[in-house]
Amino acid sequence: MQTASISEIKKELQTLHAVQLVELCIKIAKYKKDNKEFLNYLLFQTHNETQFIENIKLEMTALFGDINRTNLYFAKKTIRKILRLANKNAKYSGIVTTNIELLMHFCKELNNTGLDFKKSTVLNNLYNAQIKKIKESLSSLHEDIQYDYQKDLEILTQ
């Protein structure tokens, strides 16, 4: 079975009535948890992006508090889980500043964990990759906004 292109799907959706569109959205939301979360973001959280960012930051901070510090292997698993959460929500938003703020918060919290992650090659590479992503995202922003984030980034890279 060949999947239709986005333009074909868009044309077909425009021919449907509102009730049919609602039914399709509900079916999509039931199909996969990510679809439901994305639909939730679109319906309830797009109007207040700052509150959305703060909620994700609070959730990340709580997850960082639950890290198992006795075994570095379990700490790595939890850290990767937190990073997946940040990346998923940044993808939902699609706004560059949201991505930057979530990744910077991730890096700050990783620094605050008390783990000596610089001795772990995997965690150190993970951290450096996030710094690199932040720098790449910053380059696409206006210079004034870049300057604001650049100060925070300098603290993270020390």
C-alpha positions in Angstrom: 0.0 0.0 0.0 1.4 3.4 -1.0 0.9 6.3 1.4 -0.6 9.5 0.1 1.5 12.7 0.1 0.8 15.5 2.5 -0.8 17.6 -0.2 -3.2 14.8 -1.1 -4.1 14.3 2.5 -4.6 18.0 2.9 -7.0 18.2 -0.1 -9.0 15.2 1.2 -9.2 16.7 4.7 -10.6 19.9 3.2 -13.5 18.0 1.7 -14.6 16.5 5.0 -17.2 18.0 7.4 -16.2 19.2 10.9 -17.7 16.1 12.6 -15.7 13.8 10.4 -12.5 15.7 11.2 -13.2 15.4 14.9 -13.7 11.6 14.5 -10.4 11.3 12.6 -8.5 13.2 15.2 -9.9 11.0 18.0 -8.9 7.9 16.0 -5.4 9.2 15.5 -5.2 10.2 19.2 -6.2 6.7 20.3 -3.7 5.0 18.0 -0.5 6.2 19.6 0.4 8.0 22.8 2.7 10.5 21.0 -0.2 11.5 18.8 -2.4 12.1 21.8 0.3 14.2 23.5 0.9 16.2 20.4 -2.8 16.9 20.0 -2.9 17.9 23.7 -0.1 20.4 23.0 -1.9 21.8 20.0 -5.2 22.2 21.7 -4.4 23.2 25.2 -0.8 24.5 25.4 0.1 26.4 22.2 -1.6 29.6 23.5 0.9 29.8 26.5 4.3 28.7 25.4 6.1 30.0 28.5 3.8 28.0 30.8 4.4 24.9 28.6 8.2 25.4 28.9 8.0 25.9 32.7 5.9 22.7 33.1 8.4 20.7 31.1 11.3 22.2 33.1 9.5 21.2 36.4 9.0 17.7 35.1 12.7 17.5 34.1 13.9 18.8 37.5 11.7 16.2 39.2 13.2 13.4 37.1 16.7 14.6 37.8 15.9 14.4 41.5 14.9 10.7 41.0 18.3 9.7 39.5 19.9 6.6 41.0 23.3 7.9 42.0 24.5 4.6 43.3 25.0 3.0 39.9 26.2 5.1 36.9 24.5 2.7 34.5 21.0 3.5 35.9 21.9 7.2 36.1 22.7 7.1 32.3 19.4 5.5 31.6 17.4 8.1 33.5 19.4 11.0 32.0 18.7 9.6 28.5 15.0 9.4 29.4 15.0 13.0 30.5 16.7 14.1 27.3 14.1 12.2 25.2 11.4 14.1 27.1 13.0 17.4 26.4 13.5 16.6 22.7 10.0 15.3 22.2 8.4 18.4 23.7 10.7 20.7 21.8 9.7 18.9 18.6 6.0 19.4 19.5 6.6 23.1 19.9 8.8 23.6 16.8 9.9 26.9 18.2 13.7 27.4 18.3 13.8 29.2 21.6 11.8 26.4 23.3 14.3 23.9 22.1 17.2 26.1 23.4 15.6 26.7 26.8 14.8 23.0 27.3 18.3 21.8 26.3 19.9 24.5 28.5 17.8 23.5 31.4 18.8 19.9 30.8 22.5 20.8 30.8 22.1 23.0 34.0 20.3 20.2 35.8 22.9 17.6 34.7 25.6 19.9 36.1 23.6 20.2 39.4 23.2 16.5 39.9 26.5 16.1 41.6 27.4 13.2 39.2 30.9 13.5 37.8 29.6 12.9 34.3 32.8 14.3 32.7 34.5 11.0 33.7 31.9 9.0 31.9 32.7 9.1 28.1 29.0 8.4 27.2 27.6 11.1 29.5 30.3 13.6 28.5 29.6 13.1 24.8 25.9 13.4 25.5 26.4 16.7 27.3 28.7 18.0 24.6 26.2 17.0 21.9 23.5 19.1 23.6 25.9 22.1 23.9 26.5 21.7 20.1 22.8 21.5 19.4 22.2 24.7 21.4 25.0 26.5 19.5 23.5 25.4 16.2 20.0 26.5 17.2 21.4 29.9 18.5 22.9 30.6 15.1 19.4 30.8 13.5 18.1 33.4 16.0 18.3 37.2 15.9 21.5 38.7 17.3 19.8 40.3 20.3 18.2 37.0 21.3 21.5 35.2 20.7 23.3 37.5 23.1 20.8 36.8 25.9 21.3 33.0 25.6 25.0 33.3 24.9 25.7 34.4 28.5 23.9 31.3 29.9 25.8 29.1 27.3 29.2 30.4 28.5 28.3 29.3 32.0 27.5 25.8 30.8 30.7 25.4 28.8 33.0 26.3 31.6 
